[in-house]
Amino acid sequence: MRVAIAGGGLAGLACAKYLTDAGHTPILLESRDVLGGLVAAWKDEEGDWYETGLHVFFGAYPNMLQLFKELGIEDRLQWKQHTLIFNQPEKPGVLSRFDVPDIPAPLNILVSILRNNDMLTWEQKFRFALGLWPAIVRGQGYVEAMDKYSLLEWLQRQGVDERVNSDIFIAASKALTFINPEEVSATVPLTALNRFLQERYGSKIAFLDGSPTERLCQPLVDYITERGGEVHLNKPLKAIHLDAAGKVEGFEIRGLAGRPDEVITADAYVSAMPVDVLKVLLPEPWTSLDFFQRLSRLEGVPVINLHLWFDRKLTDVDHLLFSRSPLLSVYADMSNTCREYSDPDRSMLELVLAPAKDWIDRSDEEILAATMAELARLFPQHFGSEQPARLRKAKVVKTPRSVYTAAAGMQACRPTQTTPIPNFFLAGSYTLQEFLGSMEGAVLSGKLAAQAIAQQAEVGSPVTPSQPVVRL
């Protein structure tokens, strides 16, 4: 079968990859001149990479790790020491670590909490562990049922100390979802915790050894095209054409640079676009269907990613750090963590500003000034001296609509990969799958969409096979 896929992020690429594995022919259509979606990266005028976000890989990402294995690029993941590192705002320049011992889960995580005496008292540790116990014992079913509460509400119901929220869960919420505990669904961080508590290396972190565009997306393109699939850039979806029965009969692609519009036909069609884009392009006859009406409550969360190049080394930490800053979420010195960005003498910090809803419309200059003020608190030894570190250059990457806003009650709005339209499927981390809005969720959603299409083909597709058609 020919399958047209709109959207060249990880969900679309994964869907195309697994369709080729099943013997089908994907035609992937990306609107921009770069693949990757929310993991896209570009080179600046000096040849330095800057990315859409600070991307880390966890041991609890089975589908992503399997994908790396199938592509033969496992060595591109640079695994770090099994630990979680937090800044201590009340002690500028001091880091607090949760070192995870190499013993079976969940004992390894519990021991790491017990060993940490910087952030939590023994009473708080006890309340923390007691509060998490229902999620450990009752499993993912319990976790899913907690979507009716925000994380803050759930913590209060469990009697977890407020300081545990301020010291740990604010940082975790911002890192996972880019919003604060009073907004985020309890299901999201509890799902992550469940994975970390169930898998020995679930919370272990890896960085890619270079840009996602070259080191992950390009191998996917090579895999797809070598097996007969197609990948096209600068092919934005303009409209979804329907036949008299309401099924898809073609994707209309907007012509760029003076080229005419074209209609691409296939046997099945996939939207791997962000949910915000899909909502705009939904055909009018579909808008009355409950399946698509539920999408109206889903929308992407604004995210800002910063890259700051300095004239000296600010830190030798080779890991992800939770800033515990009101402005920043997580950051890393990519000159330490990433082989391609390595620099023994100068730092390149990559930072995530979150929540970003109050900042997304501000100028780059305002955002940069506020970030530098935060860095002065994080690195007083480099910015409080007579010869402060000098910022050589900076890039600010704004994503007004990133992963879906994982607020309480949103689980019921997330659609399956199959839709009421027999030949139309969805892929994207916003769709219903167990890994929520993440790179792992995007890959899994693409795999699930490909499996659904392949299963439909096996039992007999309701769509008449078609040949590619181009209409002016």
C-alpha positions in Angstrom: 0.0 0.0 0.0 1.0 3.6 -0.6 0.6 5.7 2.6 0.9 9.5 2.5 2.2 10.9 5.8 1.9 14.6 6.6 4.6 15.6 9.1 8.3 14.8 9.3 8.8 14.8 13.0 9.8 11.7 15.0 6.2 10.4 14.8 6.0 10.7 11.0 9.5 9.3 10.5 8.8 6.4 12.8 5.5 5.6 11.1 7.2 5.6 7.7 10.0 3.4 9.0 7.7 0.8 10.4 5.5 0.9 7.3 8.5 0.0 5.2 9.3 -2.9 7.6 5.7 -4.2 6.9 6.3 -4.0 3.1 4.4 -0.8 2.4 5.5 2.4 0.6 5.3 5.6 2.7 5.4 9.0 1.1 6.4 11.4 3.9 5.7 15.1 3.4 7.3 17.7 5.6 6.2 21.3 5.4 9.6 22.8 6.3 13.1 22.5 4.9 14.3 20.4 7.8 13.1 17.2 9.4 12.6 16.4 13.0 9.7 18.6 14.1 10.2 19.3 17.8 13.7 17.8 17.6 14.8 19.8 14.5 18.2 21.5 14.5 20.0 24.0 12.3 23.5 25.3 11.8 24.3 29.0 12.4 26.5 31.1 10.2 29.6 29.8 12.1 28.7 26.2 11.7 27.5 25.7 15.3 24.3 23.7 15.8 21.2 25.0 17.7 18.2 22.9 18.4 14.4 23.2 19.0 14.8 21.8 22.6 17.2 20.2 25.0 16.7 16.5 24.2 17.7 13.7 26.6 17.0 10.0 26.3 16.0 7.8 29.3 16.6 4.1 30.0 12.8 3.9 30.3 12.4 4.7 26.6 12.1 1.1 25.2 10.7 2.0 21.8 13.2 4.7 21.2 16.1 2.4 22.3 14.7 -0.3 20.0 14.6 2.1 17.1 18.3 3.0 17.7 19.1 -0.7 17.7 17.2 -1.3 14.5 18.9 1.6 12.8 22.3 0.3 14.0 23.2 3.6 15.7 23.1 2.6 19.4 26.7 4.0 19.8 25.4 7.5 19.2 23.8 7.6 22.6 26.2 8.9 25.2 25.0 7.5 28.5 25.8 9.5 31.7 26.2 8.5 35.3 23.0 7.2 36.8 22.1 10.2 38.9 19.7 13.2 39.0 21.3 16.6 39.8 19.5 19.6 41.2 20.7 23.1 41.8 20.2 24.6 45.3 19.0 28.2 44.8 19.5 28.9 48.5 23.2 27.8 48.1 24.3 29.3 44.8 26.8 27.2 43.0 26.0 24.1 45.1 24.6 20.9 43.4 22.5 18.2 45.1 22.7 14.7 43.7 20.4 11.7 43.8 23.0 9.0 42.9 21.2 5.8 41.9 23.1 2.6 42.9 23.3 -0.4 40.5 20.8 -2.6 42.4 17.3 -3.8 41.4 14.4 -1.4 41.1 12.6 0.1 43.0 15.3 -0.2 45.7 17.8 1.7 43.6 15.6 4.8 43.5 14.5 4.5 47.1 18.2 4.3 48.2 19.1 7.4 46.1 16.3 9.3 48.0 17.5 8.1 51.4 21.1 8.9 50.7 20.3 12.5 49.7 20.5 14.8 52.8 20.8 18.1 51.0 17.2 18.7 50.0 14.9 16.6 52.2 14.7 15.8 55.9 14.1 12.2 57.1 10.4 13.1 57.8 10.0 14.5 54.3 11.6 11.4 52.8 9.2 9.2 54.7 6.2 11.2 53.6 7.5 11.3 50.0 7.9 7.5 50.0 4.5 6.9 51.7 2.8 9.2 49.2 4.3 7.4 46.2 3.3 3.9 47.6 -0.2 3.7 45.9 1.4 4.4 42.5 4.0 1.7 43.1 1.5 -0.9 44.4 -1.6 -0.2 42.3 0.3 0.4 39.0 -0.5 2.3 35.9 -4.3 1.8 36.2 -4.2 3.9 39.4 -1.9 6.4 37.7 -4.3 6.9 34.8 -7.2 7.4 37.2 -5.3 10.3 38.8 -5.7 12.4 35.7 -8.7 14.1 37.3 -6.2 15.8 39.7 -3.4 18.2 39.2 -0.1 17.1 40.6 -0.3 19.6 43.4 -3.8 18.4 44.3 -2.6 14.8 44.3 0.4 15.6 46.5 -1.9 17.4 49.0 -4.3 14.4 49.0 -1.3 12.1 49.7 -0.1 14.3 52.6 3.3 14.9 50.8 5.2 17.8 52.3 5.0 21.2 50.5 8.8 21.3 50.4 8.9 18.1 48.4 6.7 19.9 45.9 8.9 23.0 45.8 12.2 21.2 45.9 11.5 18.3 43.5 8.1 18.3 41.8 8.2 21.8 40.4 11.5 21.0 38.7 10.2 17.6 37.5 6.9 19.1 36.1 8.7 21.8 34.2 11.2 19.3 32.8 8.5 16.8 31.7 5.7 19.1 30.6 6.9 22.7 30.7 4.2 23.7 33.1 3.9 23.9 36.9 2.5 21.3 39.4 -0.7 23.2 40.0 -1.5 22.8 36.2 -0.1 19.5 35.2 -2.1 16.3 35.4 -0.9 14.0 38.2 -0.8 11.2 35.6 2.2 12.6 33.8 4.9 12.7 36.5 3.4 9.6 38.1 3.8 7.8 34.8 7.5 8.8 34.7 8.0 7.8 38.3 6.4 4.5 37.7 8.8 3.8 34.9 11.8 4.9 37.0 10.6 2.8 40.0 10.0 -0.3 37.9 13.1 -0.4 35.7 16.6 -0.7 36.9 18.0 1.9 34.5 14.8 3.7 33.8 16.0 7.1 35.1 19.5 6.8 33.5 20.1 9.6 31.0 21.8 9.7 27.6 22.6 12.6 25.2 22.9 12.2 21.5 26.4 12.6 20.2 25.5 15.3 17.8 22.5 17.1 16.3 19.2 15.2 16.1 18.8 16.2 12.5 22.0 14.5 11.4 22.4 11.8 14.0 18.8 10.5 14.3 16.6 11.9 11.5 19.0 11.2 8.6 19.5 7.5 9.5 15.7 7.2 9.5 15.5 8.9 6.0 18.2 6.6 4.7 16.4 3.5 6.1 13.1 4.6 4.6 14.4 5.5 1.1 16.6 2.5 0.8 13.5 0.3 1.2 11.4 2.2 -1.4 9.8 4.9 0.7 9.9 8.6 -0.2 10.8 11.6 2.0 10.0 15.1 0.7 10.8 18.5 2.3 9.0 21.8 1.6 5.6 20.0 1.1 3.1 21.7 3.4 -0.3 20.2 3.6 -2.9 22.7 2.4 -6.1 20.7 2.5 -7.5 17.1 3.1 -9.7 16.2 0.1 -12.7 13.9 0.8 -14.7 11.6 -1.5 -18.5 11.4 -1.5 -18.4 8.9 1.4 -16.3 11.2 3.6 -13.1 9.2 3.2 -9.8 10.8 2.3 -9.1 10.8 -1.5 -6.0 13.0 -1.4 -3.6 15.4 0.4 -3.4 18.8 -1.3 0.1 20.1 -1.0 0.7 23.9 -1.2 3.2 24.8 -4.0 6.1 26.9 -2.8 8.5 29.2 -4.6 6.1 29.7 -7.5 5.3 26.0 -7.9 1.7 24.9 -8.4 -0.3 23.1 -5.8 -0.5 19.4 -6.1 -2.7 16.6 -4.9 -1.0 13.4 -3.7 -3.2 10.3 -3.6 -2.5 7.1 -1.7 -4.3 4.1 -0.2 -4.1 5.4 3.4 -3.3 8.7 4.9 -1.6 9.8 8.2 -1.5 13.1 10.0 1.7 13.3 11.9 1.4 17.0 12.3 1.0 18.8 15.6 -2.5 18.7 17.0 -2.8 22.5 16.6 -2.1 22.3 12.8 -4.4 19.3 12.4 -7.3 21.2 14.0 -7.0 24.0 11.5 -6.9 21.5 8.5 -9.8 19.2 9.6 -12.3 18.9 6.8 -15.6 20.5 7.7 -17.7 17.3 7.6 -15.4 15.8 10.3 -15.8 18.6 12.8 -19.2 17.3 13.9 -17.8 13.9 14.9 -17.2 13.5 18.7 -13.7 11.9 18.0 -12.5 15.1 16.4 -14.4 17.5 18.6 -12.5 16.2 21.6 -9.3 17.5 19.9 -10.5 21.1 20.5 -9.3 21.0 24.1 -5.8 19.9 23.2 -3.3 22.5 22.4 0.5 22.8 22.3 2.4 24.4 25.2 4.8 27.3 24.5 8.5 26.5 25.0 11.6 28.6 24.6 15.1 27.0 24.2 18.3 29.0 24.5 21.8 28.4 23.4 24.5 30.5 25.0 28.2 30.4 24.0 30.7 31.7 26.6 34.4 32.6 26.4 35.3 30.3 29.3 34.3 27.0 31.0 31.5 27.6 33.4 31.2 24.0 34.7 32.7 20.6 34.1 29.4 18.7 34.9 28.7 16.2 32.2 25.0 15.7 32.8 21.5 17.2 32.8 20.8 19.7 35.6 17.5 20.7 37.1 17.8 24.4 37.7 15.1 24.8 40.4 14.8 28.4 39.1 11.5 30.3 38.7 12.5 31.0 35.1 14.4 28.0 33.9 13.6 24.3 33.8 16.6 22.2 32.9 20.0 23.0 31.3 23.2 21.3 30.3 26.7 22.4 29.2 26.6 20.8 25.8 30.4 21.3 25.5 30.6 18.5 28.1 27.6 16.3 27.3 27.7 16.1 23.5 30.7 14.8 21.5 30.1 17.0 18.4 29.6 20.1 20.5 32.7 19.4 22.7 35.0 22.3 23.7 37.6 21.8 26.4 38.0 25.5 27.0 34.6 27.2 26.5 31.0 26.4 27.6 27.9 26.2 25.4 24.9 26.1 27.7 21.5 24.9 26.4 18.6 25.9 28.6 14.9 25.5 28.6 12.8 28.5 29.8 9.5 27.2 31.3 6.7 27.9 31.8 7.0 30.2 28.8 3.5 31.5 28.3 4.4 34.9 29.7 7.6 35.1 27.7 6.8 33.6 24.3 5.8 37.0 22.9 8.7 39.0 24.4 11.7 40.0 22.5 14.9 37.8 22.3 16.7 40.6 24.1 14.3 40.5 27.1 14.5 36.8 27.3 18.3 36.8 27.1 18.6 39.5 29.8 16.4 37.5 32.2 18.2 34.3 31.5 21.6 35.9 32.1 20.3 37.3 35.5 19.4 33.7 36.4 22.8 32.4 35.4 24.4 35.0 37.6 22.7 33.2 40.5 23.5 29.7 39.3 27.2 30.6 38.6 28.1 33.3 41.0 31.8 32.5 40.7 31.7 33.4 37.0 29.4 36.4 37.0 30.0 38.0 40.3 33.7 38.7 39.8 35.5 41.7 38.4 36.1 39.8 35.2 32.7 38.0 34.5 32.3 35.4 31.8 31.6 37.0 28.5 28.7 35.8 26.3 30.1 35.3 22.8 26.8 34.7 21.0 23.3 33.4 21.7 20.3 31.8 19.9 16.8 31.9 21.2 14.4 29.3 19.6 10.7 29.9 20.3 8.1 27.1 19.8 4.7 28.7 20.4 3.0 25.3 20.2 5.2 22.4 21.4 3.9 19.1 23.0 0.3 19.1 24.1 -0.4 20.9 27.4 -0.7 18.0 29.8 -3.2 19.6 32.1 -5.5 17.7 34.4 -8.4 16.0 32.6 -6.7 16.0 29.2 -6.2 12.2 29.0 -9.8 11.7 27.8 -9.2 14.2 24.9 -6.3 12.3 23.5 -7.3 10.4 20.3 -6.3 6.9 19.3 -4.2 6.4 16.2 -7.2 4.9 14.3 -10.0 7.3 13.5 -13.7 7.0 12.4 -12.4 7.6 8.9 -11.3 4.1 7.6 -8.3 5.3 5.6 -7.1 8.2 7.9 -4.8 7.7 10.9 -3.0 9.8 13.5 0.5 9.9 14.8 2.0 12.2 17.4 2.9 12.3 21.0 -0.5 13.9 21.8 -2.2 10.7 20.6 -3.1 8.0 23.2 -0.1 6.0 24.2 1.6 5.3 27.5 4.5 7.6 27.2 2.7 10.9 27.0 4.2 14.0 25.3 7.8 13.0 24.7 10.2 11.7 22.1 9.4 8.2 23.2 5.7 9.0 22.9 6.2 10.3 19.4 8.1 7.2 18.3 5.5 4.8 19.9 2.6 6.7 18.3 4.2 6.3 14.8 4.8 2.6 15.4 1.2 2.1 16.6 -0.2 4.0 13.5 1.9 1.9 11.2 0.7 -1.3 12.9 -2.9 -0.2 12.5 -2.4 0.4 8.8 -0.6 -2.9 8.3 -3.4 -4.7 10.2 -6.0 -3.1 8.0 -4.1 -4.1 4.9 -4.0 -7.7 6.1 -7.7 -8.0 6.6 -8.5 -6.2 3.4 -8.4 -2.4 3.0 -11.7 -0.7 2.3 -9.7 1.7 0.1 -9.3 1.0 -3.6 -5.6 0.9 -4.4 -4.5 4.0 -6.3 -1.7 5.3 -8.3 0.0 8.7 -7.6 -1.9 11.5 -9.2 -0.8 15.1 -9.5 -3.5 17.7 -10.2 -2.8 21.4 -10.9 
